[in-house]
Amino acid sequence: MEKTRTYFLNALKKGDTLFHYTSAEGLLGILGGEFWITESQFLNDVTEFHVATDVLMEVLERNIKDINKKETLKRATNGQIKRFNDSDGSFYENPESYEHLGYYVISFCLDKDSILMWSEYSDFCGYCIEFDFDKLIHSFSGSITIKHGKVIYNHEEQVAILEKIIEDIVFKSNELYNDINSWDDFDKININQVRRLSITLALVIPIYNMFFKKECFSGENEYRVIFVCNHDEKSSMYCSNTRETQYFRIKDNVLIPFIKQKLTSLDSVKSILIGPKNNSDIVEKGVKHFLCYHKIKAQVEKSEMPLRF
C-alpha cells in the first residue's frame, strides 16, 4: 500500500497528532478496529472535488494572453478531466468499458475541542478521538493507495500552487515544450502540445481536487486521508489492481457508498474526548470499560467547553 503525501501539499510528520469527531456509533466502530469511509461524491460540500478544476481555469485565464490558444487549452483540459475522472458519466452507460474508481475520504481535524466540529459531527454529544498521526497511517491494512495532506483553503495559495505545477511541467520540459519558456510564450503552443498538456493536467488536477476547498470551510482546519480504490478486477493507472468491495448504507433515504478499512493496530489512539453536552454520569465509565476490555491504552477526558445546554 502506498502511503504518500502530494506535491506542494503539507503533510503531518512523525510525532504529530490529529483528531476525528464522531458519534457513539462511530466511536464503537473505530475502536473496534474499522473505519467506514464515504465516497467523495457523497460528502456534505457540493463543491467537493471540483475546486481545483475551477482554479485551473482561472490560472489559464489569468496567464495566457492569446484568446484562441487559451480557450482551446481550457476546452481540451476540461474534456480530458471529465473523460478521466467523471464517474457520473460513461460508467453507468457502459460499465464494461469504464474504469470504476472511487475516492473515499476520512476527514480529520487539527484542532482539539473545536466548537465547530462538535456542532457539525455530533451535536455536541459525541466523541473526539485523538490519534498519533504516523501510527494511524501505518495501521491501515490492505493494498489501497492512500494520499494525505492538509486541506488548502486560501484561494491565492491554490492559484500559486497550480501556476507552479504548470510552470514545472511546461517551462522545465525542454523536450516536449521546447519553444515555451514563459507564460508569454503560450501563444506559440501547437495543437499537439495542447493535447499533451491537457492530458497531463487531467491526471494531476484530480489530486488537488481532493485537497482544495472553498475558503468558507477554513474553520474546519481539516486534514484528509484519501483512499483511491479500484472496484474492477482489471488494471488501473490510478491505484492498486486489487478489487475493493463497495458497501452501501442509508442516510436520509439516500444510498451512500462506502468502503471498510481495517486497522491492524489501535496503538495510534491517544485519547478520547467526551462531547460538552454528553453529561450522563456513566458516559466516562462506559468508554473506560470499553478501552480496558479491548486493551487500548488511551486517556479519557471531558470537553472543557462550558455549554449550559
C-alpha positions as CSV (number, residue, x, y, z in Angstrom):
1,M,0.0,0.0,0.0
2,E,1.3,3.4,-0.9
3,K,1.1,5.9,2.0
4,T,2.1,9.2,0.4
5,R,1.9,12.9,0.6
6,T,1.3,15.0,-2.5
7,Y,3.5,17.6,-4.3
8,F,3.1,21.1,-2.8
9,L,0.8,19.9,0.0
10,N,1.7,20.0,3.6
11,A,1.7,16.6,5.3
12,L,2.0,15.8,9.0
13,K,5.0,14.0,10.3
14,K,6.0,11.6,13.0
15,G,5.1,12.9,16.4
16,D,2.1,14.9,15.2
17,T,-1.5,14.3,16.3
18,L,-4.9,14.7,14.6
19,F,-8.5,14.4,15.8
20,H,-11.6,12.7,14.5
21,Y,-15.0,13.8,15.7
22,T,-17.7,11.2,15.6
23,S,-20.9,9.8,17.2
24,A,-21.1,7.0,19.7
25,E,-21.8,4.5,16.9
26,G,-18.7,5.8,15.0
27,L,-16.6,5.6,18.2
28,L,-17.7,2.0,18.7
29,G,-16.8,1.0,15.1
30,I,-13.4,2.8,15.0
31,L,-12.3,1.5,18.4
32,G,-13.5,-1.9,17.2
33,G,-10.8,-1.6,14.6
34,E,-12.6,-0.4,11.4
35,F,-13.3,2.8,9.6
36,W,-16.3,3.2,7.3
37,I,-15.2,5.6,4.7
38,T,-17.6,7.6,2.5
39,E,-17.2,8.1,-1.3
40,S,-16.2,11.7,-2.1
41,Q,-19.3,12.4,-4.2
42,F,-21.5,11.9,-1.1
43,L,-19.8,14.3,1.3
44,N,-21.7,17.4,2.6
45,D,-19.9,20.0,0.5
46,V,-21.4,20.1,-3.0
47,T,-18.2,21.6,-4.4
48,E,-16.1,18.7,-3.3
49,F,-13.5,17.5,-5.9
50,H,-14.3,20.4,-8.2
51,V,-12.4,23.4,-6.7
52,A,-9.0,22.7,-8.2
53,T,-10.6,22.4,-11.7
54,D,-12.2,25.8,-11.3
55,V,-8.9,27.3,-10.0
56,L,-7.0,25.8,-13.0
57,M,-9.4,27.5,-15.4
58,E,-8.8,30.8,-13.6
59,V,-5.0,30.2,-13.8
60,L,-5.2,29.7,-17.6
61,E,-7.5,32.7,-17.9
62,R,-5.1,34.9,-15.9
63,N,-1.9,34.0,-17.6
64,I,-2.4,33.1,-21.2
65,K,-2.9,36.2,-23.4
66,D,-3.8,34.6,-26.7
67,I,-7.6,34.2,-26.5
68,N,-7.8,31.3,-29.1
69,K,-4.9,29.3,-27.5
70,K,-6.3,29.9,-24.0
71,E,-9.9,28.8,-24.9
72,T,-8.5,25.8,-26.8
73,L,-6.4,24.6,-23.9
74,K,-9.3,25.2,-21.4
75,R,-11.7,23.2,-23.5
76,A,-9.3,20.4,-24.1
77,T,-8.3,20.2,-20.4
78,N,-11.9,20.2,-19.2
79,G,-12.7,17.5,-21.7
80,Q,-9.8,15.3,-20.5
81,I,-10.7,15.8,-16.8
82,K,-14.3,14.8,-17.5
83,R,-13.1,11.8,-19.5
84,F,-10.7,10.5,-17.0
85,N,-12.4,11.4,-13.7
86,D,-16.2,12.0,-14.0
87,S,-17.7,8.8,-12.7
88,D,-21.2,10.2,-13.2
89,G,-20.9,9.6,-17.0
90,S,-20.0,6.6,-19.1
91,F,-19.5,4.1,-16.3
92,Y,-23.3,3.8,-15.8
93,E,-23.9,3.7,-19.6
94,N,-21.2,1.2,-20.4
95,P,-19.7,-0.4,-17.3
96,E,-17.7,-2.9,-19.2
97,S,-15.5,-0.2,-20.8
98,Y,-15.2,2.2,-17.9
99,E,-12.6,2.1,-15.1
100,H,-14.7,2.1,-12.0
101,L,-12.7,4.1,-9.4
102,G,-13.8,5.5,-6.1
103,Y,-12.2,8.2,-3.9
104,Y,-13.0,7.7,-0.3
105,V,-12.3,10.4,2.3
106,I,-11.7,10.3,6.1
107,S,-11.8,13.9,7.5
108,F,-9.7,14.6,10.5
109,C,-9.3,18.0,12.3
110,L,-6.1,19.6,13.5
111,D,-7.9,21.2,16.4
112,K,-8.9,19.6,19.7
113,D,-12.2,20.5,21.4
114,S,-13.4,22.6,18.4
115,I,-16.9,24.0,18.8
116,L,-17.4,23.9,15.0
117,M,-16.5,20.2,14.8
118,W,-18.7,19.3,17.9
119,S,-21.6,21.1,16.2
120,E,-21.1,19.6,12.7
121,Y,-20.4,16.0,13.5
122,S,-22.0,15.1,16.9
123,D,-24.4,17.8,18.0
124,F,-22.0,18.3,21.0
125,C,-22.9,14.9,22.3
126,G,-20.3,12.7,20.5
127,Y,-16.6,12.0,21.0
128,C,-13.3,13.2,19.7
129,I,-10.6,10.6,19.1
130,E,-7.0,11.8,19.2
131,F,-4.6,9.8,17.0
132,D,-0.9,9.6,16.7
133,F,-0.6,10.5,13.0
134,D,2.3,8.3,12.0
135,K,1.0,5.2,13.8
136,L,-2.5,5.7,12.3
137,I,-1.3,6.0,8.7
138,H,0.7,2.8,9.1
139,S,-2.1,0.9,10.7
140,F,-4.4,1.0,7.7
141,S,-4.5,-2.5,6.2
142,G,-4.7,-3.8,2.6
143,S,-3.3,-2.6,-0.7
144,I,-5.3,0.6,-1.2
145,T,-3.5,3.7,-2.4
146,I,-3.5,6.4,0.2
147,K,-2.9,10.1,-0.2
148,H,-3.0,12.5,2.7
149,G,-2.3,16.2,3.5
150,K,-3.7,19.4,4.9
151,V,-6.6,20.9,3.1
152,I,-5.8,24.2,1.4
153,Y,-8.5,26.9,1.7
154,N,-6.7,30.1,0.7
155,H,-7.6,30.9,-2.9
156,E,-4.4,32.7,-3.8
157,E,-2.4,29.8,-2.4
158,Q,-4.3,27.4,-4.6
159,V,-3.7,29.6,-7.6
160,A,0.0,29.8,-6.8
161,I,0.3,26.0,-6.5
162,L,-1.3,25.3,-9.9
163,E,0.7,28.0,-11.6
164,K,3.9,26.4,-10.2
165,I,2.8,23.0,-11.4
166,I,2.2,24.2,-14.9
167,E,5.5,26.1,-14.9
168,D,7.3,22.9,-13.8
169,I,5.5,20.8,-16.4
170,V,6.0,23.2,-19.4
171,F,8.9,25.6,-18.8
172,K,11.3,22.9,-17.4
173,S,10.5,20.3,-20.1
174,N,12.6,21.4,-23.0
175,E,12.0,18.2,-25.0
176,L,8.2,18.5,-25.0
177,Y,7.7,22.2,-24.9
178,N,11.0,23.5,-26.2
179,D,9.6,26.8,-27.5
180,I,7.6,27.7,-24.4
181,N,9.7,29.2,-21.7
182,S,7.3,31.6,-20.0
183,W,3.6,32.4,-19.9
184,D,4.1,35.0,-22.7
185,D,5.2,32.1,-25.0
186,F,1.9,30.3,-24.7
187,D,0.7,32.0,-28.0
188,K,3.2,29.6,-29.7
189,I,1.7,26.4,-28.4
190,N,0.7,24.0,-31.1
191,I,-2.2,21.5,-31.2
192,N,-0.1,18.5,-30.2
193,Q,1.3,20.4,-27.2
194,V,-2.2,21.4,-26.2
195,R,-3.4,17.8,-26.3
196,R,-0.3,16.6,-24.4
197,L,-0.7,19.3,-21.7
198,S,-4.4,18.7,-21.3
199,I,-3.9,15.0,-20.7
200,T,-1.1,15.7,-18.1
201,L,-3.3,18.3,-16.3
202,A,-6.2,15.9,-16.3
203,L,-4.1,13.4,-14.4
204,V,-2.7,15.9,-12.0
205,I,-5.7,18.1,-11.2
206,P,-7.9,15.4,-9.6
207,I,-5.2,15.0,-6.9
208,Y,-5.6,18.7,-6.0
209,N,-9.4,18.5,-6.2
210,M,-9.0,16.2,-3.2
211,F,-7.3,18.8,-1.1
212,F,-8.6,22.2,-2.3
213,K,-11.8,23.6,-0.6
214,K,-13.6,26.9,-0.5
215,E,-12.3,29.5,2.0
216,C,-15.7,29.4,3.8
217,F,-14.8,26.0,5.2
218,S,-11.4,27.1,6.6
219,G,-12.7,26.9,10.2
220,E,-12.7,23.1,9.8
221,N,-8.9,23.0,9.7
222,E,-9.1,19.7,8.0
223,Y,-6.5,17.0,7.4
224,R,-7.6,14.5,4.8
225,V,-6.7,10.8,4.3
226,I,-8.0,9.7,0.9
227,F,-8.2,6.1,-0.3
228,V,-8.2,5.6,-4.1
229,C,-10.0,2.3,-4.8
230,N,-10.4,0.2,-7.8
231,H,-13.8,-1.5,-8.0
232,D,-12.9,-3.5,-11.1
233,E,-10.7,-6.5,-11.5
234,K,-8.9,-5.0,-14.4
235,S,-5.7,-3.0,-14.3
236,S,-5.9,0.6,-13.1
237,M,-3.5,3.5,-13.8
238,Y,-4.5,5.2,-10.6
239,C,-4.3,2.7,-7.9
240,S,-3.8,-0.9,-6.9
241,N,-5.2,-3.7,-9.1
242,T,-6.8,-5.3,-6.1
243,R,-10.6,-5.1,-6.4
244,E,-12.1,-3.3,-3.3
245,T,-15.5,-4.2,-2.1
246,Q,-18.0,-1.3,-2.1
247,Y,-20.8,-1.3,0.5
248,F,-23.9,0.9,0.9
249,R,-25.7,2.5,3.9
250,I,-28.8,4.6,4.0
251,K,-28.8,8.2,5.2
252,D,-31.8,10.5,4.8
253,N,-33.3,7.9,2.3
254,V,-30.1,8.1,0.1
255,L,-27.9,5.1,-0.7
256,I,-24.4,6.1,0.4
257,P,-21.4,4.1,-1.0
258,F,-18.5,3.4,1.4
259,I,-15.6,1.1,2.0
260,K,-14.5,-0.7,5.2
261,Q,-10.9,-0.2,6.2
262,K,-9.4,-2.4,8.9
263,L,-6.8,-1.1,11.4
264,T,-4.0,-3.5,12.0
265,S,-3.4,-1.9,15.4
266,L,-5.1,0.6,17.7
267,D,-1.8,1.8,19.2
268,S,-2.5,5.1,17.4
269,V,-5.4,6.0,19.7
270,K,-4.0,8.5,22.3
271,S,-7.2,9.9,24.0
272,I,-11.0,10.1,23.8
273,L,-12.6,13.4,24.5
274,I,-16.2,13.3,25.5
275,G,-18.5,16.0,24.0
276,P,-19.6,19.0,26.0
277,K,-23.3,18.0,26.1
278,N,-22.6,14.4,26.8
279,N,-23.4,14.7,30.5
280,S,-24.5,11.3,31.6
281,D,-22.9,10.2,34.8
282,I,-21.8,6.8,33.3
283,V,-20.5,8.1,29.9
284,E,-16.9,8.2,31.0
285,K,-17.2,4.8,32.8
286,G,-18.6,3.3,29.6
287,V,-15.6,4.5,27.5
288,K,-13.1,3.3,30.1
289,H,-14.7,-0.1,30.3
290,F,-14.6,-0.5,26.5
291,L,-10.9,0.6,26.4
292,C,-10.0,-1.7,29.2
293,Y,-11.8,-4.7,27.7
294,H,-10.1,-4.2,24.3
295,K,-6.7,-3.4,25.9
296,I,-6.5,0.1,24.3
297,K,-4.2,2.4,26.3
298,A,-5.8,5.8,25.9
299,Q,-6.7,8.7,28.1
300,V,-10.4,9.7,28.6
301,E,-11.2,13.3,29.1
302,K,-14.2,15.6,29.1
303,S,-14.5,18.6,26.8
304,E,-13.7,21.9,28.6
305,M,-16.2,23.8,26.5
306,P,-18.7,25.5,29.0
307,L,-22.0,24.9,27.4
308,R,-25.1,25.1,29.5
309,F,-27.5,23.2,27.2
